[in-house]
Amino acid sequence: HFSAISPRSSLWRRLLCQLSCTGMNEIRTESAHLRLAGEKRKHNEGRVEVFYEEEWGTVCDDDFTIHAAQVVCRELGYSEAVSWSPSSKYGKGEGRIWFDNVHCTGNEKSLAQCESNGIGVSDCKHTEDVGVVCSDKRIPGFKFVNTLTNNINVSEFSTDVFLLLLSKTIQSVFNTICGMFGFPGDKRYNTRNFSSSAKRNYSLPLPSQQPLVRLRGGALVGEGRVEVLKNGEWGTICDDNWNLVAATVVCRELGFGSAKEALSGGQLGQGMGPVHMNEVKCSGFEKSVTECPFNMDKDSEGCSHEEDAGVRCNVPAMGFQRRLRLSGGRNSFEGRLEVLMERNGSLVWGTVCGEGWGTMEAMVVCRQLGLGFASHAFQETWNWPGAVNADSVVMSGVRCAGTEMSLSHCLHHGEYLSCPKGGGRFAAGVSCSETAPDLVLNPQVVEQTTYLEDRPMFMLQCAYEENCLGSTFSSTPASSYRRLLRFSSQIHNNGQSDFRPKASRETWVWHDCHRHYHSMEVFTHYDLLSNNGTKVAEGHKASFCLEDSECDEGIEKRYECANFGEQGITVGCWDTYRHDIDCQWVDITDVKPGDYIFQIVINPNYEVAESDYTNNIVKCRCRYDGHRIWMYNCHIGGSFSAETEDTFPGLINNQVTHR
């Protein structure tokens, strides 16, 4: 534990003095930080400002060159400078002019290391404030330094201590026990005999090691696209030479006995991020597929996600299918749901209350029946009469996370049913499909297009009607403005079927102010979170138009933005919501400068079924200094290791968060 010293105390100032005096006349680079400010609102351009001795100041344009601009941009986390501007192009700054006659070679790590007249020595006026334009491209792994005033960063370290007590009998069979529970290996912590007594009981954490392999995009238990964790980031395996031996290593590592099928060609959807392995050659005896030899030379780098490898594992028959059936549908993939439940000491078939029934519940039903993914969830099934002897409601209040193996594993009311509308026409039903769409956001587009706009009130009436502004909008003077965090979204369909709105065309809602239809009232959520996960600002986007903005080579567009025809996103295409359209923002008028987490969630209400909801979230670190806003470390939720994801509050994925 540390006791923080106030930055304004005399002791603190004496410490700073001692530190600065020992450095001769050299300015300590960690005490002079930079930012971009001024009239423009793009994050990568603006007036250069320096924070020194608890005061922001500017840099004079005398002798400033592109070499100095390179140093500034790199210090701010950008890969290079594009240009620089003299004569206060971005407006006149305030305070002192900290640097004048700056001479840089371009190789310095910070502006403070360049030759100059000295800190605070200048004969310039603020009409000579210099500005720069930096490249959009970020330096990989760049870490921002906290330049917000009156803040002290303190790192906390904690160690989990645990005891594992094993008797000699258990020790002799722990290999078998671990295998029975699906764990691929074991680890001995402490097997010494000792005795202890205590007056209180304590629950101590037993840390578990994060797995190196996972499956994504599969409809059934034990199938999916293979993803491996390498250097803290999840990536896929290329299907070159992918075979049943390698697939069996994966299945055994995940707790299944062997592989039923080795899948290639991205059959279970395409991943995002890096391709970690290619030409995998397993002997079959490895404990993990990461131990198998593989090739990743330059000739292998051409692997795309169209070649992602997958597996189907042999899974024990657990008899779950016999507890459900579909009745009255046009085919075996749809119908009214009927469940075998125990009532009054005997097993009877009955219906499930349709109240609150949704996509997550339908997903579990289709998985349990071995019918693939859910296509639709129905709260009314009047057109599917079903079996006459199964009209009674036997299950109500069902709430699923979407990952359960059986409907009985979901939350429900148990013996005490509650279904105000009764069964009959209000019984739950499902429609299943062997394929499903899979929407994935491009995090780089979000990071590269972010900027601030101060938008006048008279231009925001339509946005106000769509509830896209902060709660203080109505009290803002008509002559004032709202500050908006703007960005673009590029949403790919990496699944196996087109993404179509749940609502049929005749039920779309016409928005008179914007003159277009809404096919999904809430298509995305935009949230600005504090570093402890508290929401400080939010926005949302209705899908007034789902279209194919662009497509991969060889794929034709099927859906186009218009108030006629159909809406959707074709497999292999993406829909781009540009930063300059209404409601493509978060209103941050009332947000104070600071460090935040920016979060985007697609399809947040699960209106449309997808093969994988875990990749529906993009999260970024966000820094707002009152003038500019920066996005960095943008990534799809769950694409990093658990340790890294723990540093990003908010939703890890969109699969199990609402239950």
N, C-alpha and C positions, 0 to 999 in steps of 0.2 A: 504494500500500500504506500502511496506517495502523497505528500501534502503539497498541493500546488502553490507556488509563490505568485502573488499578484504581479502582472507585468508592469504595474505603475508604482510598485513599492521601491523604496530606496535600495534595499538589498538586491533586488532584480537589476536595477540600473548599475549598481557597482559590479555585479557579475558580468553584465554586458560590456562594461567599460574595460574590465580586466581581459575579457576575451578579445575585444577589438584592438586593445593596445599591444597585445603580443603579436599581432599580425603585421607589424611595421605600418606602412601606409596603404597596404592592400585592403580593399573593401571585402568584407566577408560575404561571399556569394549567397550564403543561406539567409542573410538578413536583408537582401534586396530582391524583391520578387516583381514579376511583370504581369500585366493584363492588357487587353485591348478594350478601348472604350470609344465613346463618341457617337455621332449621329447615326451612322449605319448600324444595322442590327444583325448582320451576319456574324457568326461566331469566329470566323477566321480572318477578319479584317477590322481595322480601327486604329485609333490613336494609341501610341505606345505609352503606357503609364507604368511608373516604378513605385513600389511600396518600400519606403525606407524610414526608419525611426518613427514608425507608427503614423506615417503621412504619405498620401498618394501624390505623386508629381509627374512631370512629363519629361520628354527628351527633345532637345533642340535639333533642327534639321541641318545645322552647320556641319559640313564634311561627312554627313551620313551617306552610306552607300548600300548597294545590294548585299555586300558582305555583312554589314551590320544587321540588315534585315534577316539574313540567313540565321544569324546567331539568335535574334529575337524569336523567330518562328520555332526554331528547334527548342529553345528554352521553354516555350509555351506548349510543346508537345506535337508540333507539326513537322512533317518531314523536310520541308524546304520553303523558301520565300518565293513568291511570284513577282512581287513588285513592292516599291515603297513610294510614299507621297509626302512632299514637303508642304510648308505653308498652311498648316492646320486644315487640311482637306476634311478631316473628320470632326471639325469644330475645335474651338479653343478650350484647352484644359484649365484646371485651377491648381492652386498651390504652387509649390516650388518647381523649378526646372532642375531636375537632379543631374542630368548629363548634357554636356555640350562638347562640340568638336570630338565626336566619337570616331575612333579609328579601329576597325576590326579587320582581322585577316580572314575571318569566316570560319576558323577552326576553334574559336573559343567556346567553352561550355556555357558561358553566361555573358550577358552584356556588361556586367560589372568587371569582367576580366579584360575587356577591351581598353585601349588607351583613351584617355579623355582629359579634360581640364581638372578632373577630380569631382567627387561627389558634392553636388550643390553649388559648384563654381560655374557660373554662366552669366553672359551678358545678353541673353536672348529674351524675347517676349513670347507670349503664348500664341501669337500669330505665326510663330515658326515651329509649332509643335509638329513632330514627325508622325507619320502613320505607315502601316505596312499591310500588305495582303499576303496571307500564307496559303499554302496548298491545303486542300480539304483532307489530304491523306495524313493519318496519324502515325506517330512513331510507335511501333508495336511494344506493348508493355510499359508505356510511359506512365509515370505516377505523378499526379499533381501534388504540389506543395500547398498546404493550407495558408492562404494569404488573407483570410478574413480577420479583422482586428479583434483583439481581446479574446482570442481562442488559444488554448494550449492543448496540444495533443498528448495524451497519456496512454501508453499501451498497457493492457492488463494481461498477465500471464496466469494461467491456472493449470493445475495438474490433477487428473483424475486418478485416485488411488483405489484399487479394488483387490479383493482376495477371492481366490477360487479354491475351495476346499474339496478335494477328491479323496474318497476312500480307495483302498487298494483294489477293491472289487470293481469300482467304476473305472479306475485307471486301465484295467486290463481289457476293457471293451470300448474305450472311448472312440476308437476308430470306427467301430460298427455303429455306434450311436450317431456320430456325425454324419456318416453315410446315409443312415435311415432317414434323417431329417433333411437330406438334400445338400448338406454342406460338403464341399469338395475336399476339405482338408481339416487339420486339427492343429492346435498349438497348446503346449503345456506351459503353464505359468508358474505353479508352485505346488509341489506334491509332498512337502515335508510335513511330518506329523507334529502338531502342537495343540495345546488346549488353551481356551480363553473363556472368560466369563464377563458378562456385562449386564448392567441393570436396565439398559435401554436397547431397543432394536433400531438399527440403522439400515437404510436401503442404499446400497452403493452401486454406482453405474458400472456396467460391464461393457467397455467399448468394443465395437465390432469393426472389422476391417471392411472397407468399401470394396464391393466386387469389381473386377476388371472387365467383365463382359455383361451385356444386357441385351434383351430383345425388344424391338420396337415395331409397331405397325401391324402386328398379327391380330387376327380375330379371335383365335382360340388359345387356350393355355398351351405353352410349350412351342409356339411358333412365332416367328418374327424376323425382322431385319437384324443382322448381328452387328452390334456396336461394341467397340473396345475403348478403354480408357488409357490414354497415353499422354504423358507430360501434362496431366491435369485437364485434358480436353477429350471429350467423346468424339469418336470418328467411326467410319465404316470399314468394311473389308471388300476389296475388289474380287470379283468372281472368277478371275483367271485361275484355272487349275483347282477351283473349289470342288470338293468331293465329299462323299459320305463319311470318310475317315475323319476329316477336319470337322464336319458337322457333328459327329459323335463326340468329339472332344468338347465342343461347345455345350452340347446337351448334358453331358456328364458333369461338366463344370457348374451348370445351373441346377443340378440336382435330379436330372432325368437319366434314365439308364442308357439310352442310345438314340441315334438319329433315325428318323423314318425317311427323311428326304433332305437333300441338299439343294437349295434353291438359288437360282442365278438370275441375272438380268433385272434386278430391282423388282421382282415379282410381288414383294410385300411393301412396296413404296420406296421412294428415294429419300436418303438421309440428307443432312446438311453438314457443313463443316468439312474437315479433312478426311481423306481416305488414308487410313493408317497402315493397312497391310495389303499386299498383293502377292499372288503366286504362293499361297500358303501351302506348306508341305508338312503335314503332321504324320507321325508314325502311328498314332492312336493311343500311345501310352502317356502322353503329356497330361499334367493336371490342369493346364489352362491353354487355350489356343494362343495366348500371348507367348508361350514357350516354344511354339512351333517355328521352324525356320521359315522365312519369307523373303521376298525380293521387293525392294522399293527403290530401284535405280532410276536413272533418268528415263529409260524406256518405259518404265511402269507408271510414270507420273501422268500419263495420258488417261488413266482410269477416271471415268466420270461416275456420278451417282446412278446413272442408268445401269451400271454394272454392279450394284450393291448386292452382296451375298446375304442369303437368309437360310433358316433351318426350320424343319418341322420335327419335333422330338416325339418319341414314343412316350405317351402319357398313360398312367394307370387308369383303367376304367373304374370310375367311382360311382356310377349309377345315377348321376345327377339328371340325365336325360329322362329317366323314367318318372320323374316327379312333375314334369310339365307336358303340355300338349297345346296345339293350336287347332281351333275348330272354326268351320264356316268360311274359311278363306278360299280364294280362287285357285290357290296353289299351296304347296306344302311350306312356303316361305312366309305366309301371312295368315292372320286369323285372330279370333278372340282367344285370349290367354286363359287356360284352365289349369289349376294347380291341385295336386294331390296333397291334402292336409289331414291331420288327425283331428277329429271332432267327436266328442262324447265317446272316446275309447275306440273309435274305428276310423279307417282311412276313407275319405270321401273326396270326390272331385268337385271343385267349385271355381268361381271366378275371383278376380282381383279387382278391388275398387279402383275406378278410373280417376278419382280425384287426386291431383298432384302427380299423376303418372307422366313420365317424361323420357327423354332420350337415354339418360343414364340407366334407367330401369330396363328399357327395351334392349340396351346393349347387353346387359347381363342375361336376359332371357334368350337372345339369339346365340350367345356364347354357350349357354347351358344346353341348348338344343343342338349345338353343332352346326348352326345355319349361317355362321359368319357374323357380319356386322348388322347393327340395326339400321334400317332405312327410315322408318317412321315409327313414332309412338302415338297411339290413339287413346283418347280418354272416352270416346264413345264408339260402340261397335254395333249399332242398331242394324247395320246391313250384314252382319255376320251372326246368325242366330245361335250357332254352337249347339252343344249337346243339351237335350231337354233336362237330363238328370244332373246337370252341373250349373244350374242357374243361381244357386245361393252364393253369396259372397263369403269366402273363407279367408281372405287376406286383405288388409287395408293399411293405409299409412306407410306404404313402401317407399323407402328412400335409399338409393344405392349410390355408391361412389363411382360405379362404372367398371371397377376392376374385379369385382367378386366372381367366384366360380359358380355360385348358385344363388338363386333369388332368396333362398332361405337364409343366406349369409347377410343380406341387407337388413337395415333397420325396418321394423314394421310393428304393428300394434299388438301382435301376439293373440292371445285368446279374446281380449276385449276389443272387438271390432268397432270401427266408427266410419260409417259411410252414409252421410246424410241423404244423398240422392239414390242410394240403393244400387243394386246390380243392374241386370237387364241391359238396356241400351247404354248404360254408363259403366259397363265393365271394360277393363283395360284390354288393349290389343296391340299387336306389333306387326311390322312388316320388316323382314330381314333381307339381306343382300350379301352376296359373296365378295363384293367390292365396296369401297367407300372412298370419298375424297379425303384429302389431308392438306389443310391450309398451313403454310409456314411463312412467317414474316422474314424479310431480308433486313438484318440488323444494321448492315453497313449503310443502307439508304437512309435509315433514321438518323444515324450518327452524322452523315455528311450533309444533310439538308436542314438541320436545325438552325433557327434564328428567331429573333424577337421582332414583333411589330407592335407599335402603338397605334391602334385602330380607332378612329373617331367614332363617337357614339351613334351618329346618324347613319353609319354604314353597318350597324349591327342589329337592326330590327328583326330581320329574318332569323338570325342566329339566336336572338332572344326567344323567339317563338318556338324554336327547336330545343330550348333549354341547354344551349351550348356555352353559357357564360356563368361567371361566378355569382354567388348569392348577393353581393353588394351592387350588382348592376343597376337595380332600380333606384338606388340612392346616389348614383353617380351623376354629376351635372351633365346636362345635354351638350355643353361645349367642351367636355373633357374627352377622355379616351380610355380604352381598356388595353392592358399590356398582354399580348398573346404569345405563347410559346408555340411556334409553327414548325412543321416538319412534314415530310412525305412518307407514305407507307407503300411498300411494294409487297403484295401478298401472292405467293406462289401456290398452285395446287400440285402437290407432289404425290397425290394419291393415285387410285386406280379407277375412279369414276368422277364425273363432273360435279362441281359444287353448285347446287341449285337451292334457291330460297325455299323454306318450308311452306310458306303461304302461296296459294295459287294466285294467278294473275288477277282474278276478279276480286280478290280480297285485299289487294295492295291499297295503301292509303295515299291519297293525293295531297301533296303539300302545296297550297296555293301560293305562298310567298315565294318559294324557290321554283315553283312550276315544274315539279316532278313527282313521281311516285316513290314511296318507300316500300321496298319488298321485305326488308327486315328492319324493325324499328330500332334495334340496337345491334350493330354489326361489330363494333369495337369499343372498348373502354380505354381511356387514357388517364393514367393516375400519376401524380407527383407525390412521392412518399418521403417522409423524413427518414433519417438513418436508423430509426428504431421501428420503421414500418408503418407509422401513422400517416394517414392520407391528409395532405395539406392542400391539394387542388385536384380537380378531376375534369374530364371531358368525355364525350361519347360521340360516335359517328353512326348515323343510320345508313343502311345500304340503299341509298336512293338509286344506285346503279351498280350492278355487278356485271363486269364485262371483261373480255379478253383484251387488255391493253397491248400486250406483246406475247409472243409464243416462242417456244424453242423451235429450232430449225426442223422443218418438215411437218409441223403441226399447223393446221388451219384454225383461224379464229371462228368461233361459233356464236359468240354472244357479243352484242354491241350496245353501247350506251344510247338509248333512245326511249321515248315514251310509247313505244310500240315494240312488239316482238318479245322475246324471252330474255331473262337475265341469268347469269351464271358465270363460272370460271371453269374453262376446259382443262382437262388433265394436260400438264406440260405448258400451261399458260399462266400469266400473272396479271393481276388487276392493280393498277397504280392509282393511289389517291394522292394527288399533288398537294404540295404545301399551300398553294394559293386558293384553294376552294374553301367554302364556308364550313365551319366546325372542324376543320382539320387542324386543331389546336387544343391547348390547355390554357385557360384564362388564369394568369399568375399575377394579376393586378395587386392582390392582397398578400402575395408571398414575399417574405423577407429574404435578403441575400443569405446564401448558405450552400451547403452540400446536400444533395438529395438523390433519391433513386427515381428514375423515370420508368414507367411500366406500361406496356401496351398489351391488351388481351383481345384476341380475335374470337368471334363466336362465343362471347362470354356466357350466354344463357343456354348454350348447347341446343339452339334451335335446330341446327342441322347436324346430323350424325357424321362423325369423322372416324377414320381408322386410328388416329392418334391425337389426343387432346394435349399431351404433355408438351408439344412443341408450339402451342398456340400463344406463347408469351415471349415478348422481348423485353429485356431489362437493360438499363444503362445507368452508369453513374452520371450525375448531373451536377454541374457547378454554376451557380448564379451569383454574380457580384453586384447586381443592381444596374449594370450597364450591358453586359454580355451574358450569354449562356453557353456552356460547353457540354456536349455529350461525349462520353468516352467509355470504353469497355462494354460496348453494346453487344449483347449475345442472346441467343435463344435460351430461355429458362431450362435448366437441367443439362445444358451442353458442357458445363464444366464439372470438375470434381465436387464432391459434397462439401469439402472444406472451403472451396472457393464460393460455392453457391450460398453457404451460410453467411457470407459477408454481404450478401445482397438481400435485404429484408423484402417482405412482400410475398407474392406467390412464386413458388418454385415451378409449378406447372399448372395447367388448367384442368387437371383430371379429377382431383379429389378435394378441392378446396372448399366446396360449398356444403359439404356434408359434416 
